[in-house]
Amino acid sequence: MKAAVEYFSKKGVLFKSFKEIDKTLLKTRKKVVIFASTDTKGNYHSVFKIEQKSRFLIKNTIELVELEEKLQQLEKHNFKYKHLIIGEAICSKSINYLKERGWQLHHDFM
């Protein structure tokens, strides 16, 4: 969590609250770390950090968007900013799918 906060502070986003969401509340067993946060301007951010060895495909992207919808229901509000931190390769269809839905991709986390 500390590394994610430091990463976003370098990007110019300062958080006043940053909490990790338990995956069992979203009923998932995926290898993903989920954060819900609020920045100093009052905007809500959802941050998904994925670590996998294989390429991130469109089916993974659809599952990720479904997880974000479950997170919205759990937290009872919509997130203005949605971030995906990924270190592995991601297919171009997934990139387009996420960008159409307002996601921001971060490949330079590590």
C-alpha atoms as a printed R data frame, in Angstrom:
    type eleno elety resid chain resno       x       y       z
1   ATOM     1    CA   MET     A     1   0.000   0.000   0.000
2   ATOM     2    CA   LYS     A     2   2.819   2.391   0.824
3   ATOM     3    CA   ALA     A     3   4.376   1.882  -2.597
4   ATOM     4    CA   ALA     A     4   1.078   2.726  -4.313
5   ATOM     5    CA   VAL     A     5   0.649   5.919  -2.275
6   ATOM     6    CA   GLU     A     6   4.222   6.999  -3.059
7   ATOM     7    CA   TYR     A     7   3.701   6.217  -6.750
8   ATOM     8    CA   PHE     A     8   0.620   8.427  -6.972
9   ATOM     9    CA   SER     A     9   2.242  11.222  -4.954
10  ATOM    10    CA   LYS     A    10   4.992  11.336  -7.598
11  ATOM    11    CA   LYS     A    11   2.224  11.683 -10.201
12  ATOM    12    CA   GLY     A    12   0.777  14.629  -8.253
13  ATOM    13    CA   VAL     A    13  -2.195  12.890  -6.629
14  ATOM    14    CA   LEU     A    14  -2.315  13.181  -2.830
15  ATOM    15    CA   PHE     A    15  -4.746  11.005  -0.890
16  ATOM    16    CA   LYS     A    16  -6.451  11.801   2.387
17  ATOM    17    CA   SER     A    17  -7.803   8.252   2.717
18  ATOM    18    CA   PHE     A    18  -6.430   5.101   1.117
19  ATOM    19    CA   LYS     A    19  -7.741   1.715   2.190
20  ATOM    20    CA   GLU     A    20  -7.308  -1.794   0.913
21  ATOM    21    CA   ILE     A    21 -10.501  -3.700   0.089
22  ATOM    22    CA   ASP     A    22 -10.735  -7.339   1.131
23  ATOM    23    CA   LYS     A    23 -11.218  -9.517  -1.956
24  ATOM    24    CA   THR     A    24 -13.613 -11.825  -0.118
25  ATOM    25    CA   LEU     A    25 -16.113  -8.952   0.168
26  ATOM    26    CA   LEU     A    26 -16.206  -8.850  -3.638
27  ATOM    27    CA   LYS     A    27 -16.369 -12.652  -3.828
28  ATOM    28    CA   THR     A    28 -13.266 -13.077  -5.949
29  ATOM    29    CA   ARG     A    29 -10.125 -15.174  -5.719
30  ATOM    30    CA   LYS     A    30  -8.187 -13.347  -8.426
31  ATOM    31    CA   LYS     A    31  -4.633 -12.207  -7.847
32  ATOM    32    CA   VAL     A    32  -5.515  -8.546  -7.550
33  ATOM    33    CA   VAL     A    33  -5.018  -5.947  -4.839
34  ATOM    34    CA   ILE     A    34  -7.861  -3.437  -4.641
35  ATOM    35    CA   PHE     A    35  -7.768   0.008  -3.055
36  ATOM    36    CA   ALA     A    36 -10.506   2.591  -2.580
37  ATOM    37    CA   SER     A    37  -9.313   6.097  -1.896
38  ATOM    38    CA   THR     A    38 -10.227   9.766  -1.725
39  ATOM    39    CA   ASP     A    39  -7.848  12.491  -2.791
40  ATOM    40    CA   THR     A    40  -7.448  15.900  -1.166
41  ATOM    41    CA   LYS     A    41  -9.864  17.456  -3.673
42  ATOM    42    CA   GLY     A    42 -12.638  15.027  -2.678
43  ATOM    43    CA   ASN     A    43 -12.511  12.833  -5.789
44  ATOM    44    CA   TYR     A    44 -12.909   9.088  -5.408
45  ATOM    45    CA   HIS     A    45 -10.325   6.736  -6.899
46  ATOM    46    CA   SER     A    46 -10.384   2.975  -7.342
47  ATOM    47    CA   VAL     A    47  -6.979   1.374  -7.792
48  ATOM    48    CA   PHE     A    48  -6.496  -2.184  -9.014
49  ATOM    49    CA   LYS     A    49  -2.995  -3.669  -8.904
50  ATOM    50    CA   ILE     A    50  -2.590  -6.879 -10.879
51  ATOM    51    CA   GLU     A    51   0.399  -9.166 -10.838
52  ATOM    52    CA   GLN     A    52   0.291 -12.059 -13.250
53  ATOM    53    CA   LYS     A    53   2.829 -13.813 -15.384
54  ATOM    54    CA   SER     A    54   0.767 -14.152 -18.536
55  ATOM    55    CA   ARG     A    55  -0.545 -11.524 -20.907
56  ATOM    56    CA   PHE     A    56  -3.597  -9.544 -19.743
57  ATOM    57    CA   LEU     A    57  -6.350 -10.410 -22.238
58  ATOM    58    CA   ILE     A    58  -9.806  -9.036 -23.004
59  ATOM    59    CA   LYS     A    59 -11.505 -11.724 -20.873
60  ATOM    60    CA   ASN     A    60  -9.425 -10.551 -17.917
61  ATOM    61    CA   THR     A    61 -10.427  -6.986 -18.688
62  ATOM    62    CA   ILE     A    62 -14.139  -7.810 -18.677
63  ATOM    63    CA   GLU     A    63 -13.732  -9.563 -15.307
64  ATOM    64    CA   LEU     A    64 -11.883  -6.503 -13.980
65  ATOM    65    CA   VAL     A    65 -14.697  -4.157 -15.026
66  ATOM    66    CA   GLU     A    66 -17.200  -6.477 -13.302
67  ATOM    67    CA   LEU     A    67 -15.068  -6.329 -10.141
68  ATOM    68    CA   GLU     A    68 -15.101  -2.541 -10.300
69  ATOM    69    CA   GLU     A    69 -18.909  -2.576 -10.549
70  ATOM    70    CA   LYS     A    70 -19.055  -4.802  -7.443
71  ATOM    71    CA   LEU     A    71 -16.742  -2.350  -5.686
72  ATOM    72    CA   GLN     A    72 -19.100   0.512  -6.573
73  ATOM    73    CA   GLN     A    73 -21.978  -1.406  -4.989
74  ATOM    74    CA   LEU     A    74 -19.913  -2.239  -1.909
75  ATOM    75    CA   GLU     A    75 -18.716   1.337  -1.346
76  ATOM    76    CA   LYS     A    76 -22.083   2.815  -2.420
77  ATOM    77    CA   HIS     A    77 -20.668   5.454  -4.771
78  ATOM    78    CA   ASN     A    78 -19.192   5.789  -8.233
79  ATOM    79    CA   PHE     A    79 -15.497   6.367  -8.649
80  ATOM    80    CA   LYS     A    80 -14.431   9.356 -10.698
81  ATOM    81    CA   TYR     A    81 -11.010   7.867 -11.427
82  ATOM    82    CA   LYS     A    82 -10.289   4.192 -12.086
83  ATOM    83    CA   HIS     A    83  -6.667   3.082 -12.182
84  ATOM    84    CA   LEU     A    84  -5.088  -0.182 -13.289
85  ATOM    85    CA   ILE     A    85  -1.509  -0.806 -12.220
86  ATOM    86    CA   ILE     A    86  -0.075  -3.653 -14.262
87  ATOM    87    CA   GLY     A    87   3.470  -4.778 -14.806
88  ATOM    88    CA   GLU     A    88   2.975  -7.360 -17.530
89  ATOM    89    CA   ALA     A    89   1.960  -7.161 -21.166
90  ATOM    90    CA   ILE     A    90  -1.600  -6.172 -21.988
91  ATOM    91    CA   CYS     A    91  -3.335  -6.728 -25.315
92  ATOM    92    CA   SER     A    92  -4.398  -3.748 -27.408
93  ATOM    93    CA   LYS     A    93  -8.097  -4.698 -27.285
94  ATOM    94    CA   SER     A    94  -7.935  -4.564 -23.488
95  ATOM    95    CA   ILE     A    95  -6.274  -1.166 -23.554
96  ATOM    96    CA   ASN     A    96  -8.967   0.230 -25.861
97  ATOM    97    CA   TYR     A    97 -11.764  -1.379 -23.824
98  ATOM    98    CA   LEU     A    98 -10.511   0.183 -20.584
99  ATOM    99    CA   LYS     A    99  -9.794   3.618 -22.068
100 ATOM   100    CA   GLU     A   100 -13.310   3.755 -23.542
101 ATOM   101    CA   ARG     A   101 -14.650   3.249 -20.022
102 ATOM   102    CA   GLY     A   102 -12.483   5.959 -18.451
103 ATOM   103    CA   TRP     A   103  -9.706   3.839 -16.941
104 ATOM   104    CA   GLN     A   104  -6.130   5.034 -16.551
105 ATOM   105    CA   LEU     A   105  -3.351   2.473 -17.150
106 ATOM   106    CA   HIS     A   106  -0.065   2.585 -15.285
107 ATOM   107    CA   HIS     A   107   2.778   0.420 -16.616
108 ATOM   108    CA   ASP     A   108   5.632   2.276 -14.906
109 ATOM   109    CA   PHE     A   109   4.825   1.257 -11.319
110 ATOM   110    CA   MET     A   110   7.785  -1.045 -10.718
